[in-house]
Amino acid sequence: MSEMPLPFLKMHGLGNDFVVLDARARHLEISAAAARRIADRTRGVGCDQLLILEPARNGGDLYLKILNADGGEVGACGNGTRCVARLVFEETGKTEAKIETRAGLLSGIASDGQVTVDMGPAYLDWADIPLARAQDTLHLDFACGPLSDPCAVGLGNPHVLFFVADAEAVDLPTLGPKIEHDPLFPERVNVGIVQPLAENHIRYRVWERGVGITVACGSGACAAAVASARRGLTGRRVRVTLDGGDLSIEWREQDGHVLMTGPASKSFSGTLAPELLAL
């Protein structure tokens, strides 16, 4: 890694926070160890995910590489995609952004001071999520402690959603890591706790794989909305209340795509010390 100063931008979506690195004009190799150092909240910058902007590969505005705080690469990040879409709007003057990810091409649209991202279709077949064996994804044969009868949804990342009467009462710090690493989930899993509040409103808490508890997870909020609609607990337009605030989710009937609307905020900028980047 070059010792040239490496600028970064700190952003967040409802408190789900990111270190954004621009690798479009310079080659960057961020190792898993370096990602962990940067994400460390006491010795590094601190973040839930690193967002690395790379040159577009298939005609989009750019390619977005996403590393979790543990250094593992993931396919999608809804809050992060909104943040990157905002940067594209500011760079280009456009109101639409095409962002390539490992999970596919995602579209961001400026929306009354917020950003709407088309997260693509929700995957509901067990093999697409993926699960380790064939299951009815609407009612998984799975339990952990007091949690049981979850729904599974794929949205670039695998999600398992448990429906409860009181989301705040769930011991997520204890149950989250156990479920994340269960053999049923070969790529590990994001663990969501969902409390239906009204026909168009749910409460959602999340344990993110490779990160832990976060105050907001965009793809997880989308998965929670899809699961709630599949169970008949809500309609297809849902307000999702997370620890960090609210997101508006629509699961479109005509094509199965999931649209997420929420804020994308800048916090500060700086440069990374070379020792954080050592391989």
DRENMI-9052 format. One record per residue (C-alpha): chain; x, y negated, z negated; residue in three letters. Coordinates in nm, 2 decimals. Last residue first. Layout:
% residues N
+--------+--------+--------+--------+---------+
| cadena |   east |  north |     up | residuo |
+--------+--------+--------+--------+---------+
|      A |      X |      Y |      Z |     Ala |
...
+--------+--------+--------+--------+---------+
END
This chain:
% residues 279
+--------+--------+--------+--------+---------+
| cadena |   east |  north |     up | residuo |
+--------+--------+--------+--------+---------+
|      A |  -0.16 |   0.54 |  -0.47 |     Leu |
|      A |  -0.08 |   0.19 |  -0.62 |     Ala |
|      A |  -0.37 |  -0.05 |  -0.57 |     Leu |
|      A |  -0.41 |  -0.16 |  -0.93 |     Leu |
|      A |  -0.04 |  -0.22 |  -0.96 |     Glu |
|      A |  -0.06 |  -0.47 |  -0.66 |     Pro |
|      A |  -0.28 |  -0.71 |  -0.86 |     Ala |
|      A |  -0.62 |  -0.77 |  -0.68 |     Leu |
|      A |  -0.71 |  -1.11 |  -0.56 |     Thr |
|      A |  -1.00 |  -1.32 |  -0.67 |     Gly |
|      A |  -1.37 |  -1.39 |  -0.60 |     Ser |
|      A |  -1.67 |  -1.45 |  -0.83 |     Phe |
|      A |  -2.04 |  -1.35 |  -0.89 |     Ser |
|      A |  -2.22 |  -1.34 |  -0.56 |     Lys |
|      A |  -2.58 |  -1.22 |  -0.56 |     Ser |
|      A |  -2.81 |  -1.00 |  -0.34 |     Ala |
|      A |  -3.17 |  -1.00 |  -0.44 |     Pro |
|      A |  -3.45 |  -0.75 |  -0.36 |     Gly |
|      A |  -3.64 |  -0.57 |  -0.08 |     Thr |
|      A |  -3.63 |  -0.20 |   0.00 |     Met |
|      A |  -3.78 |  -0.04 |   0.30 |     Leu |
|      A |  -3.81 |   0.34 |   0.33 |     Val |
|      A |  -3.86 |   0.50 |   0.67 |     His |
|      A |  -4.12 |   0.78 |   0.70 |     Gly |
|      A |  -4.20 |   0.68 |   1.06 |     Asp |
|      A |  -4.57 |   0.57 |   1.07 |     Gln |
|      A |  -4.63 |   0.60 |   0.69 |     Glu |
|      A |  -4.38 |   0.35 |   0.58 |     Arg |
|      A |  -4.25 |   0.40 |   0.23 |     Trp |
|      A |  -4.24 |   0.04 |   0.09 |     Glu |
|      A |  -4.03 |  -0.06 |  -0.20 |     Ile |
|      A |  -4.01 |  -0.39 |  -0.39 |     Ser |
|      A |  -3.73 |  -0.41 |  -0.64 |     Leu |
|      A |  -3.75 |  -0.55 |  -1.00 |     Asp |
|      A |  -3.50 |  -0.63 |  -1.27 |     Gly |
|      A |  -3.17 |  -0.51 |  -1.42 |     Gly |
|      A |  -3.31 |  -0.23 |  -1.63 |     Asp |
|      A |  -3.52 |  -0.12 |  -1.34 |     Leu |
|      A |  -3.88 |  -0.21 |  -1.26 |     Thr |
|      A |  -4.00 |  -0.06 |  -0.93 |     Val |
|      A |  -4.28 |  -0.24 |  -0.75 |     Arg |
|      A |  -4.45 |   0.00 |  -0.51 |     Val |
|      A |  -4.60 |   0.01 |  -0.17 |     Arg |
|      A |  -4.67 |   0.36 |  -0.06 |     Arg |
|      A |  -4.95 |   0.41 |  -0.31 |     Gly |
|      A |  -4.89 |   0.54 |  -0.66 |     Thr |
|      A |  -4.93 |   0.86 |  -0.87 |     Leu |
|      A |  -5.02 |   1.08 |  -0.58 |     Gly |
|      A |  -4.72 |   1.31 |  -0.64 |     Arg |
|      A |  -4.58 |   1.22 |  -0.30 |     Arg |
|      A |  -4.63 |   0.85 |  -0.38 |     Ala |
|      A |  -4.43 |   0.88 |  -0.70 |     Ser |
|      A |  -4.16 |   1.08 |  -0.53 |     Ala |
|      A |  -4.13 |   0.82 |  -0.26 |     Val |
|      A |  -4.11 |   0.53 |  -0.51 |     Ala |
|      A |  -3.85 |   0.72 |  -0.72 |     Ala |
|      A |  -3.64 |   0.79 |  -0.41 |     Ala |
|      A |  -3.65 |   0.42 |  -0.32 |     Cys |
|      A |  -3.55 |   0.32 |  -0.67 |     Ala |
|      A |  -3.27 |   0.58 |  -0.65 |     Gly |
|      A |  -3.14 |   0.43 |  -0.32 |     Ser |
|      A |  -3.13 |   0.09 |  -0.49 |     Gly |
|      A |  -2.98 |   0.19 |  -0.82 |     Cys |
|      A |  -3.01 |  -0.07 |  -1.10 |     Ala |
|      A |  -2.89 |  -0.11 |  -1.46 |     Val |
|      A |  -2.64 |   0.18 |  -1.42 |     Thr |
|      A |  -2.60 |   0.48 |  -1.64 |     Ile |
|      A |  -2.32 |   0.70 |  -1.53 |     Gly |
|      A |  -2.08 |   0.64 |  -1.24 |     Val |
|      A |  -1.99 |   0.96 |  -1.05 |     Gly |
|      A |  -2.35 |   1.06 |  -1.02 |     Arg |
|      A |  -2.58 |   0.78 |  -1.11 |     Glu |
|      A |  -2.79 |   0.82 |  -1.43 |     Trp |
|      A |  -3.11 |   0.62 |  -1.37 |     Val |
|      A |  -3.41 |   0.45 |  -1.53 |     Arg |
|      A |  -3.73 |   0.36 |  -1.34 |     Tyr |
|      A |  -4.05 |   0.20 |  -1.45 |     Arg |
|      A |  -4.33 |   0.22 |  -1.19 |     Ile |
|      A |  -4.58 |  -0.02 |  -1.04 |     His |
|      A |  -4.83 |   0.00 |  -0.75 |     Asn |
|      A |  -5.11 |   0.22 |  -0.89 |     Glu |
|      A |  -5.00 |   0.13 |  -1.24 |     Ala |
|      A |  -4.73 |   0.20 |  -1.50 |     Leu |
|      A |  -4.59 |   0.54 |  -1.38 |     Pro |
|      A |  -4.28 |   0.62 |  -1.58 |     Gln |
|      A |  -3.99 |   0.76 |  -1.38 |     Val |
|      A |  -3.65 |   0.89 |  -1.50 |     Ile |
|      A |  -3.40 |   0.94 |  -1.22 |     Gly |
|      A |  -3.09 |   1.16 |  -1.22 |     Val |
|      A |  -2.85 |   1.11 |  -0.92 |     Asn |
|      A |  -2.72 |   1.45 |  -0.81 |     Val |
|      A |  -2.41 |   1.67 |  -0.78 |     Arg |
|      A |  -2.31 |   1.77 |  -0.42 |     Glu |
|      A |  -2.40 |   2.13 |  -0.49 |     Pro |
|      A |  -2.71 |   2.04 |  -0.69 |     Phe |
|      A |  -2.87 |   2.36 |  -0.83 |     Leu |
|      A |  -2.53 |   2.43 |  -1.00 |     Pro |
|      A |  -2.61 |   2.16 |  -1.26 |     Asp |
|      A |  -2.35 |   1.88 |  -1.27 |     His |
|      A |  -2.58 |   1.58 |  -1.25 |     Glu |
|      A |  -2.83 |   1.76 |  -1.48 |     Ile |
|      A |  -2.58 |   1.79 |  -1.77 |     Lys |
|      A |  -2.44 |   1.44 |  -1.70 |     Pro |
|      A |  -2.78 |   1.28 |  -1.73 |     Gly |
|      A |  -2.92 |   1.47 |  -2.03 |     Leu |
|      A |  -2.69 |   1.32 |  -2.30 |     Thr |
|      A |  -2.67 |   0.95 |  -2.18 |     Pro |
|      A |  -3.04 |   0.98 |  -2.06 |     Leu |
|      A |  -3.19 |   1.05 |  -2.40 |     Asp |
|      A |  -3.54 |   0.98 |  -2.28 |     Val |
|      A |  -3.76 |   0.76 |  -2.51 |     Ala |
|      A |  -3.72 |   0.45 |  -2.28 |     Glu |
|      A |  -3.89 |   0.63 |  -1.99 |     Ala |
|      A |  -4.21 |   0.69 |  -2.19 |     Asp |
|      A |  -4.49 |   0.91 |  -2.04 |     Ala |
|      A |  -4.24 |   1.10 |  -1.82 |     Val |
|      A |  -4.19 |   1.19 |  -1.45 |     Phe |
|      A |  -3.85 |   1.34 |  -1.37 |     Phe |
|      A |  -3.68 |   1.25 |  -1.04 |     Leu |
|      A |  -3.39 |   1.43 |  -0.88 |     Val |
|      A |  -3.19 |   1.23 |  -0.62 |     His |
|      A |  -2.94 |   1.34 |  -0.35 |     Pro |
|      A |  -2.77 |   1.05 |  -0.17 |     Asn |
|      A |  -2.83 |   0.92 |   0.18 |     Gly |
|      A |  -3.19 |   0.91 |   0.07 |     Leu |
|      A |  -3.27 |   1.27 |  -0.03 |     Gly |
|      A |  -3.56 |   1.34 |  -0.26 |     Val |
|      A |  -3.62 |   1.59 |  -0.53 |     Ala |
|      A |  -3.93 |   1.61 |  -0.76 |     Cys |
|      A |  -3.90 |   1.72 |  -1.12 |     Pro |
|      A |  -4.10 |   1.98 |  -1.32 |     Asp |
|      A |  -3.90 |   1.95 |  -1.64 |     Ser |
|      A |  -3.74 |   1.72 |  -1.89 |     Leu |
|      A |  -3.75 |   1.80 |  -2.26 |     Pro |
|      A |  -3.42 |   1.99 |  -2.26 |     Gly |
|      A |  -3.32 |   2.04 |  -1.90 |     Cys |
|      A |  -3.58 |   2.20 |  -1.66 |     Ala |
|      A |  -3.59 |   2.32 |  -1.30 |     Phe |
|      A |  -3.84 |   2.50 |  -1.08 |     Asp |
|      A |  -3.87 |   2.19 |  -0.86 |     Leu |
|      A |  -4.22 |   2.06 |  -0.79 |     His |
|      A |  -4.23 |   1.83 |  -0.48 |     Leu |
|      A |  -3.90 |   1.98 |  -0.36 |     Thr |
|      A |  -4.05 |   2.32 |  -0.33 |     Asp |
|      A |  -3.72 |   2.52 |  -0.35 |     Gln |
|      A |  -3.48 |   2.71 |  -0.13 |     Ala |
|      A |  -3.13 |   2.74 |  -0.29 |     Arg |
|      A |  -2.83 |   2.52 |  -0.36 |     Ala |
|      A |  -3.02 |   2.20 |  -0.31 |     Leu |
|      A |  -2.92 |   1.93 |  -0.05 |     Pro |
|      A |  -3.11 |   1.69 |   0.00 |     Ile |
|      A |  -3.13 |   1.82 |   0.36 |     Asp |
|      A |  -3.15 |   2.19 |   0.26 |     Ala |
|      A |  -3.44 |   2.13 |   0.02 |     Trp |
|      A |  -3.65 |   1.95 |   0.27 |     Asp |
|      A |  -3.78 |   1.61 |   0.16 |     Leu |
|      A |  -3.54 |   1.36 |   0.33 |     Tyr |
|      A |  -3.66 |   1.00 |   0.31 |     Ala |
|      A |  -3.61 |   0.82 |   0.64 |     Pro |
|      A |  -3.40 |   0.51 |   0.69 |     Gly |
|      A |  -3.29 |   0.27 |   0.42 |     Met |
|      A |  -3.43 |  -0.03 |   0.60 |     Asp |
|      A |  -3.29 |  -0.31 |   0.39 |     Val |
|      A |  -3.48 |  -0.62 |   0.30 |     Thr |
|      A |  -3.28 |  -0.91 |   0.16 |     Val |
|      A |  -3.39 |  -1.20 |  -0.06 |     Gln |
|      A |  -3.41 |  -1.57 |  -0.01 |     Gly |
|      A |  -3.74 |  -1.54 |   0.17 |     Asp |
|      A |  -3.65 |  -1.22 |   0.36 |     Ser |
|      A |  -3.32 |  -1.19 |   0.55 |     Ala |
|      A |  -3.32 |  -0.85 |   0.72 |     Ile |
|      A |  -3.08 |  -0.56 |   0.67 |     Gly |
|      A |  -3.07 |  -0.25 |   0.90 |     Ser |
|      A |  -2.90 |   0.07 |   0.80 |     Leu |
|      A |  -2.72 |   0.30 |   1.05 |     Leu |
|      A |  -2.64 |   0.65 |   0.92 |     Gly |
|      A |  -2.56 |   0.82 |   0.59 |     Ala |
|      A |  -2.19 |   0.77 |   0.63 |     Arg |
|      A |  -2.26 |   0.41 |   0.68 |     Thr |
|      A |  -2.30 |   0.16 |   0.97 |     Glu |
|      A |  -2.46 |  -0.18 |   0.88 |     Ile |
|      A |  -2.67 |  -0.36 |   1.14 |     Lys |
|      A |  -2.75 |  -0.71 |   1.01 |     Ala |
|      A |  -3.05 |  -0.93 |   1.08 |     Glu |
|      A |  -3.11 |  -1.30 |   1.00 |     Thr |
|      A |  -2.81 |  -1.42 |   1.20 |     Lys |
|      A |  -2.58 |  -1.70 |   1.11 |     Gly |
|      A |  -2.29 |  -1.47 |   1.18 |     Thr |
|      A |  -2.07 |  -1.49 |   0.87 |     Glu |
|      A |  -2.34 |  -1.58 |   0.62 |     Glu |
|      A |  -2.59 |  -1.32 |   0.76 |     Phe |
|      A |  -2.31 |  -1.06 |   0.75 |     Val |
|      A |  -2.23 |  -1.14 |   0.39 |     Leu |
|      A |  -2.60 |  -1.11 |   0.30 |     Arg |
|      A |  -2.61 |  -0.77 |   0.47 |     Ala |
|      A |  -2.31 |  -0.66 |   0.25 |     Val |
|      A |  -2.51 |  -0.75 |  -0.06 |     Cys |
|      A |  -2.82 |  -0.57 |   0.06 |     Arg |
|      A |  -2.61 |  -0.26 |   0.15 |     Thr |
|      A |  -2.46 |  -0.26 |  -0.20 |     Gly |
|      A |  -2.81 |  -0.26 |  -0.36 |     Asn |
|      A |  -2.91 |   0.03 |  -0.14 |     Gly |
|      A |  -2.59 |   0.24 |  -0.17 |     Cys |
|      A |  -2.55 |   0.52 |   0.08 |     Ala |
|      A |  -2.32 |   0.81 |   0.18 |     Gly |
|      A |  -2.09 |   0.85 |  -0.12 |     Val |
|      A |  -1.71 |   0.86 |  -0.16 |     Glu |
|      A |  -1.57 |   0.97 |  -0.49 |     Gly |
|      A |  -1.33 |   0.74 |  -0.68 |     Gly |
|      A |  -1.49 |   0.78 |  -1.02 |     Asp |
|      A |  -1.64 |   0.43 |  -0.99 |     Ala |
|      A |  -1.82 |   0.53 |  -0.67 |     Asn |
|      A |  -1.66 |   0.46 |  -0.33 |     Leu |
|      A |  -1.87 |   0.33 |  -0.04 |     Ile |
|      A |  -1.74 |   0.27 |   0.31 |     Lys |
|      A |  -1.95 |   0.02 |   0.51 |     Leu |
|      A |  -1.89 |   0.00 |   0.89 |     Tyr |
|      A |  -1.95 |  -0.33 |   1.05 |     Leu |
|      A |  -2.18 |  -0.54 |   1.27 |     Asp |
|      A |  -2.31 |  -0.22 |   1.44 |     Gly |
|      A |  -2.21 |  -0.10 |   1.78 |     Gly |
|      A |  -2.09 |   0.25 |   1.69 |     Asn |
|      A |  -1.76 |   0.23 |   1.50 |     Arg |
|      A |  -1.78 |  -0.11 |   1.34 |     Ala |
|      A |  -1.46 |  -0.23 |   1.18 |     Pro |
|      A |  -1.43 |  -0.16 |   0.80 |     Glu |
|      A |  -1.59 |  -0.33 |   0.50 |     Leu |
|      A |  -1.50 |  -0.14 |   0.18 |     Ile |
|      A |  -1.76 |  -0.16 |  -0.10 |     Leu |
|      A |  -1.63 |  -0.03 |  -0.43 |     Leu |
|      A |  -1.90 |   0.09 |  -0.67 |     Gln |
|      A |  -2.02 |   0.05 |  -1.03 |     Asp |
|      A |  -1.78 |  -0.23 |  -1.10 |     Cys |
|      A |  -1.50 |  -0.36 |  -1.32 |     Gly |
|      A |  -1.21 |  -0.58 |  -1.22 |     Val |
|      A |  -0.94 |  -0.36 |  -1.37 |     Gly |
|      A |  -0.82 |  -0.28 |  -1.72 |     Arg |
|      A |  -1.13 |  -0.32 |  -1.94 |     Thr |
|      A |  -1.41 |  -0.27 |  -1.69 |     Arg |
|      A |  -1.23 |   0.01 |  -1.49 |     Asp |
|      A |  -1.36 |  -0.01 |  -1.13 |     Ala |
|      A |  -1.02 |  -0.13 |  -0.99 |     Ile |
|      A |  -0.84 |   0.15 |  -1.18 |     Arg |
|      A |  -1.09 |   0.42 |  -1.06 |     Arg |
|      A |  -1.07 |   0.30 |  -0.71 |     Ala |
|      A |  -0.69 |   0.32 |  -0.72 |     Ala |
|      A |  -0.71 |   0.68 |  -0.85 |     Ala |
|      A |  -0.95 |   0.78 |  -0.57 |     Ala |
|      A |  -0.71 |   0.63 |  -0.32 |     Ser |
|      A |  -0.78 |   0.30 |  -0.14 |     Ile |
|      A |  -0.61 |   0.31 |   0.20 |     Glu |
|      A |  -0.66 |  -0.03 |   0.36 |     Leu |
|      A |  -0.57 |  -0.13 |   0.71 |     His |
|      A |  -0.60 |  -0.50 |   0.78 |     Arg |
|      A |  -0.85 |  -0.71 |   0.99 |     Ala |
|      A |  -1.17 |  -0.52 |   0.91 |     Arg |
|      A |  -1.06 |  -0.40 |   0.57 |     Ala |
|      A |  -1.25 |  -0.65 |   0.36 |     Asp |
|      A |  -1.29 |  -0.54 |   0.00 |     Leu |
|      A |  -1.61 |  -0.59 |  -0.20 |     Val |
|      A |  -1.60 |  -0.51 |  -0.57 |     Val |
|      A |  -1.96 |  -0.42 |  -0.67 |     Phe |
|      A |  -2.22 |  -0.45 |  -0.94 |     Asp |
|      A |  -2.56 |  -0.31 |  -1.00 |     Asn |
|      A |  -2.67 |  -0.61 |  -1.21 |     Gly |
|      A |  -2.99 |  -0.67 |  -1.01 |     Leu |
|      A |  -2.78 |  -0.65 |  -0.69 |     Gly |
|      A |  -2.43 |  -0.75 |  -0.76 |     His |
|      A |  -2.12 |  -0.91 |  -0.60 |     Met |
|      A |  -1.75 |  -0.95 |  -0.68 |     Lys |
|      A |  -1.54 |  -1.05 |  -0.38 |     Leu |
|      A |  -1.19 |  -0.93 |  -0.33 |     Phe |
|      A |  -0.87 |  -1.06 |  -0.19 |     Pro |
|      A |  -0.56 |  -0.84 |  -0.15 |     Leu |
|      A |  -0.23 |  -1.01 |  -0.21 |     Pro |
|      A |   0.04 |  -0.87 |   0.01 |     Met |
|      A |   0.21 |  -0.58 |  -0.18 |     Glu |
|      A |   0.13 |  -0.34 |   0.10 |     Ser |
|      A |   0.00 |   0.00 |   0.00 |     Met |
+--------+--------+--------+--------+---------+
END
